């Protein structure tokens, strides 16, 4: 006997999950007066490097050459129609803001959830009297974005965010005949959601979770929906119970309910252009990243009481690296934080080639008054704080690279290159 859910008391809202088709590549196509669905464009990070990463490719590139996000420069045929372009992250963010402005014509800020730079959820439950049915609103949004930005958007519609997202990923993105719109409801779960295969294609199931489910004898979303929820919760915990209800299309999330994390941290991560063998060069990058992160603390008027240093070693050595942290007196001082991170580095570095550096500040709290050090003259503490503020002000006004330590200009320094990045990729803005 098939186990079905009674959806009588489940929330029924009208949720849109909207995705810009091949966002980065489509933006580049539109800028070249090309149709985004017909252009041959690949946005590539570090295209001069044979191992450069494809961040986005237009639909025709995927269809004709099989080049997609995650492919490498060496995968792109030498004689092809593909235009290789460098990412312009600042420009893409600008376009994203323009898209969000269109969304806000239909919903309030509380009913809009930005899921990523190219994907958002809209709760249009209270928008029908003004703008029509869910499908009519979806078509209006598509038209406005095409008219203003020449970008194609796909829309999943559902009773909740889960169904809208699954409708987007598994039907809307691939269904041109329906104008890239798909509508999944509780009543269609058996014919839509239960057909998703493999399980890793289902929202929230990764390879590790799939492996655990397979060990329990569950090999499909349908089998997951028919399993004993009590056993799932016992074996996998609250995630198992959540997956059971998701397999029935049930998701009680409300976009307007804001989640406030109990704690936060500030982190900087750097993948180096090469393996760093020189200890002094590694130190330079740690100092740069520590100072950049300290600037963020001061900009938000907070302090940290925990510093963490993570080094990832080269793939050519057996040792993977280390991650260590230490407690410090609450501070936002560049000098004190650099000293603590260098101490961690000195204690734990094993003279292996380094490829990844991460600097994290935890235990973030609002800044109170200036903490004076018993082992330092009060005037010196005040002077250092004023110096940090002055440096921050100059960099905020004229750009980060307007004031650099001399060490950032020697071999190994990454501050200048990092200032040109946004989201880990080239911003497209000259600094």
N, C-alpha and C positions, 0 to 999 in steps of 0.2 A: 504493500500500500504506500503510495506516494505521500510524503510528509509535506503539507502545505501550511502556510502561515495565514492567520486571520489578520488582515490589514485594517480592520475596522477602526481601531484606536491608534493606528500609526499616523504620524504627522504627514499631511499631504500639502506640499508647497509646490511652487513652480520655480525650479532652479535652472538657470542656463550655465553651462560650462563652455566657455568660448576660447578658442585657440586660433592664433594667426598661423596660417599654413606656411611652414618653413620660414619663420619670422625674419631672421637675419638675412637670408638669401633673398627673400621677397622684398625687403626694404631696399637692398642693393639693386634689384631688378627694377623696382619702381623709380629709383633715382636715375636709371639709365633709359627710362621710358619704354621698358619692356614689360610684357605681361608676366606676372610672377609664376604662372602655371606653364608658361612656354619658354621661359629663359633657361639658359644653361649657366648657372652660377654656383660656385662653391666658396664659402667664406672660410678662410684657412688661417689659423694662428701660426705665425712663423713660416710663411710659405717659402722663404729662402732655404729653409732646412728640409732635407729630404724626409725627415720624420715629423714634419709639421702636421698639426692636427686639424681635421675638418670639423668646424664648429656647426656648420649648417650647409645643406645643399638643396637646390631647388628641386621640385618634383620631377622635372625632366632629367636631371642629373641622376637622381635615384633610379628612375625607370630605365634610362638608357645605359648607364654605366655601373649601376649598383653602388655608387659612391654615396655614403650617408654619414651622419654625425658619428665621429669616432674613427672614420677612415683616415689614412695617412696620405701625405703628398705623393709618396711612391706608388700608391694605389691608383692615382689618376693617370690615364693613358697619355702618352707624350703628344700624340696628334689627336686631339679631341676638340669639341666645340666649347668646352668648359672654360669660362672666365674665372680665374682664381683672383679673389680679392681679399685684402686684409680686413680684419674686424674693426668696426668703429663703434665701440661700446657706448660712448657718450651719445652718439647719434641715434642708436637703437633705443636708448633710454628716453630720448626726446620723443621719438615716435610712440613709445609705450605710453608716455604721459598724454599724448594727443588721443590715443585710443581710450585711455581711462576717462578722459574728458567727455568722450562720446557716451561711454557707459553711464556716466553720471547724469546724463539727460533722461535716463530711464529709471534709475534707482538712487537711493540715498547712500551716503558713505557707509552707513551701518550694514547695508544690504549688498555691499561689494567686497569681495575677498580676492586680493591679488595673489594668485597661486605661484606664479613665476613671471618672468619678463614677457612671456608670450601667451599666458593662460590665466583666465580669471573666472570666478564664480559670481553670478548675479542672482539675487533672490527677487524675482519680479512678481511675487504673490500680490503685492499691493499696487502694482502698476497697470493692471488690466483695464481699469475704468478709463485711464488716460490714453493707453497705447494699444489696446486690443489683446488678442489671445497670445499665448506663449510663442506660437509659430510666427504670428504677425510681428511680434516684437523682435524675434530673432532675425527675420527678414529685413526689418527696418534698420537694425544695427549693422547687418551685413552691407546694406545699401550705403549707409552713411560712411562706413569705413572705406568702402570701395571708392565712393565719390570723392572723399577728402584725401585719402592716402594711397589709393590704388592697391590695396592689400586685400587678399581673400581670407575670410575667417570661417571656421567651421564651428558648429554649435550643437552641443548635446543638451537635451531637455529631459528633466526627470522630476519625480516627486521629492527627491532629496539630492544632496551633492554627490553621493555615491552613484546613483542611477544616471545622473547627468554626466558625470565623468566617464562612466563606462559606455554610455551612449556615444559620447564624443570619440573616445579612443577606438571603439570597435565597430562603429558604423558611420558616423558623420564624416570623419576624416577621409573615408574611402568611397563615399556615396555621392558622386557628382550628379547623378540623375535626380536626387532629392535636394539639390542645391546645398549639399554639405550640411544638412540638418537631420538629426535623428531624435526621436522621442521615445524614451523607455519609461514604462510605468510599472507599478506593482503587478498589475494584471498580465504583463508580458514577460515576467521574470523567467518562466519555464522555457520560453522560446528565444530568449535573448541571453540573459545572464548565465543560465545553466549550460549554454552552448560554448562558453568561452574556454579555449584550450590552446596551449597548455595552461596549467594553473598559475604559472609565473606571469601570465598576461593579465591576471586579475589584480585589481588595485589592492596593494597591501601584502601580496604574497611574493616573497623573494625566493631565491634558490634554496636558502637554508630552511625557511618555513616549509617550502614544498617537500624537501627531503624528510622533515619530521612528519608531515602529513602522509607521505608515501609509506613510511615505516608503520603508520597506523592503519594502512590499507585504504587510504583515501587517494584516488588518482584523478579526480575530476571535481569541478565545482558542484555538479549535481550530487556526487557522493558526499561531498562536504555538507551540503544542505540536508542530507538524509541521516547524518551521523548523530549520535547521542551527544547533545550539547554538554551534558554533565561530564562525560568522559573527556571531551575536548578541553574543558576548563581545567580539569584535573591534570591532564597531560601537558598542556601548553600554557595554562594560566588564563588571565583575562583576555589575552590576544586570541586564544582559541574560541572563547565565547563570542568575541567580536566578529571573528571570521565566519562563525556559524550564521549569525544574523545578517552579515554582509552577503552571504551566499543566498539569502532569501530577499536581498535588495533592501534590507532595513538599515537605515542610517538616520539617527535622531539629531544630527548636528544642525545647529542654527548659525547662520553666517553672522548674525548680529551679536552673538555671544562672544565677547572678546576674551581670549586666553592671556592671562598675565603670568609669565614664568616666575617661579619662586626665587630664582637667582639667575645671574647672567655673567658673561665673561667677554673680554675683548681679546681678539686673537688676530695674529698676522701670520700668514704662511707664505713661504717662498720656495719655489722649485728653481734651483740654480741652473744656469745655462750649461754648466759642465760640473764634473766632480771636483770639489775643492779639496786639495791636499795640504795646502799651506794653512797652518793654525791661525796665523795672523789675518789671513783673508776671511776665514770663517768668523773670527772675532769682529771684524769690520761689519759684516752683514748683521750679526747679532746686535751690535750697538745701534746700527741704523734702524732695525726693526723695533728694538726696545724704545727708541726715541719716538718713532712714528706712533707706536701704540700709546705711549705716555701722552702724546699730544691729544689723542682721542679722549683720554681720561680727563684732561684739563678742559677740553672743549665741552664735555658733558658735566663738568663740575662734580666729578666722582673720584674716589680713591680706590686703590687695590691693596689687599692684605695677603695676596698669594701670587707668586710668579711661577711660571712653568716653562721649561725649555725642552723642546723635542728636536732631536736630530735624526734624520733618516740617512743611512749610509748608502753608498753606491751599490747598484745591483750586482756589481762584480765582486763583492766581498760577502763572506758568510754572515757576518754580524749585521743585524738589521738596523742598529742604532739604539737610542735610548730616549726615555721621557721621564724627567724628574721635576719635582716642584719643591718650593720652600715657602714658609710663612715669613712675612715681613711686617714691619710697622706700617699702618695705613699711610699711603703716600701717593702722590702723583708726580714726584720729582724724577725727571729723566736721569739725573746722575745716580740717585739711589737705586732705581730700577735696573739701570745698566750694570751697576756694581753687583747686584744680586744675581743677574743672569750670567754674568761673566764668572761669578763664583761657581754656579752650577756647571758651567761649561768646563772650568778648570778641574772640578771634582770628578766629572764623569766621562770626559772625552778620551777616547782610546786611540787616537791618532789614525783613524780610518778615513778614507775619502768620503766627504759629505755631499749629498745631493739635495736634501730637503731640510729646511729650517722652519720651525714654528715657535713663536713667542706668544704666550697667553697670560693674561692677567685675570685672576678670579677674585671671589669674595668682594664684589664691587659694591660700594656704599656711597651715599651722598657725602660730599666733602663738608667737613665742619670748619673749625678754625685751623690756622697754621700750626702744625705740630712742631714744637721746638725740640731740638736734640740736646740732651744733657752734655754730650761730648763735643758740642760745636757752639761757637759763639752765636747768640741770637741774631746779630746783625748779618752774619754769613748766611744763615738760613733764609732770612728775609731777602737778601741780595740774590740768592739762587732762585727763589720763587719769582722774583721780578724779572730775572734774566730769562727764565722759561717763558713767562708771559710775553716778553718783548719778542723773543724768537718766534713764538706762535703767531703773534700779530703780523710780523713781517711776512711769514710764510703764507698766512691766510690772505694777505692782500696781494702779494706778488708771486705766489706759487711756491711750492715746497722747495724747489731747486734754487730759489733766490738766495738761500742761506744754507750752506752745506759745510760739514766738517771736511778738512783737507783729506782725511782718510777715505772719504767717499769718491775722491777723484783718482785714486790710485787703482792698480789692478785688483780686482776682486770686489770693489764697491758696486752696489746694486741700486743705490738710492735714486740715481738719475733715471735708470731704466724703469724702476718701479713707479716713479712719478708719472710715467706715460701710460700706466695700466689702469684699467677699470674692470672690476670683476675678474681680475687675473689675466685679462687680454688687453690689447692695445685699444686705447680710448678713441684714437683718431683726432685728439686735440694736441696741438703742439705746445709744449711747456718750456 
